[in-house]
Amino acid sequence: MNDAQIEVSRLPDGQVSVRKGFWNDIFPEERREPWAAWYQSMYEQYGYAGYLNMARALRDLGPIAS
């Protein structure tokens, strides 16, 4: 089981970077909330806390400051 910390950050170009252990992904800001909603729905369906943790981490980043 992978107990690595979830790291979510915004890159200088505005994209979102997500990292957990060796896995990482980079995607546009407009995909952040849809991904969070998907992880939330997976948690609701399967009850795996890792899905909820990812949804929270994505939402905790918040929107781009204007």
C-alpha positions as CSV (number, residue, x, y, z in Angstrom):
1,M,0.0,0.0,0.0
2,N,1.3,3.5,-0.9
3,D,1.4,5.7,2.1
4,A,3.0,8.6,0.3
5,Q,1.8,12.1,0.9
6,I,-0.4,13.8,-1.8
7,E,1.3,17.0,-3.1
8,V,-0.9,19.4,-5.1
9,S,0.6,22.6,-6.4
10,R,0.1,25.2,-9.1
11,L,2.9,25.6,-11.6
12,P,4.0,29.0,-12.8
13,D,2.0,28.5,-16.0
14,G,-1.2,28.0,-14.0
15,Q,-1.4,24.2,-14.5
16,V,-2.0,21.9,-11.6
17,S,0.6,19.4,-10.5
18,V,-0.4,16.3,-8.5
19,R,2.1,13.9,-7.0
20,K,1.8,10.9,-4.8
21,G,4.9,8.8,-4.4
22,F,6.3,8.0,-7.9
23,W,3.0,8.9,-9.6
24,N,2.5,12.4,-10.9
25,D,0.2,14.2,-13.3
26,I,0.0,17.8,-14.7
27,F,-3.3,19.2,-16.1
28,P,-5.0,22.5,-16.8
29,E,-6.8,24.3,-14.0
30,E,-10.2,23.7,-15.6
31,R,-9.7,20.0,-15.0
32,R,-9.0,20.4,-11.2
33,E,-12.6,20.4,-10.0
34,P,-13.8,17.7,-12.4
35,W,-11.0,15.4,-11.1
36,A,-11.9,16.3,-7.5
37,A,-15.6,15.4,-8.2
38,W,-14.5,12.1,-9.8
39,Y,-12.4,11.2,-6.8
40,Q,-15.3,12.1,-4.5
41,S,-17.7,9.9,-6.4
42,M,-15.2,7.0,-6.3
43,Y,-14.9,7.4,-2.6
44,E,-18.7,7.4,-2.3
45,Q,-18.9,4.3,-4.4
46,Y,-16.0,2.3,-2.9
47,G,-15.3,3.8,0.5
48,Y,-11.6,4.0,-0.1
49,A,-10.2,6.9,1.9
50,G,-7.4,7.5,-0.6
51,Y,-10.0,8.8,-3.1
52,L,-11.4,11.2,-0.5
53,N,-7.9,12.4,0.4
54,M,-7.2,13.2,-3.3
55,A,-10.5,15.0,-3.7
56,R,-9.7,17.1,-0.6
57,A,-6.2,17.8,-1.7
58,L,-7.3,19.0,-5.1
59,R,-10.0,21.3,-3.6
60,D,-7.7,22.6,-0.9
61,L,-5.5,24.2,-3.6
62,G,-8.3,26.7,-4.4
63,P,-8.8,28.7,-7.5
64,I,-6.1,30.8,-9.2
65,A,-5.8,34.2,-7.5
66,S,-6.8,37.0,-9.8
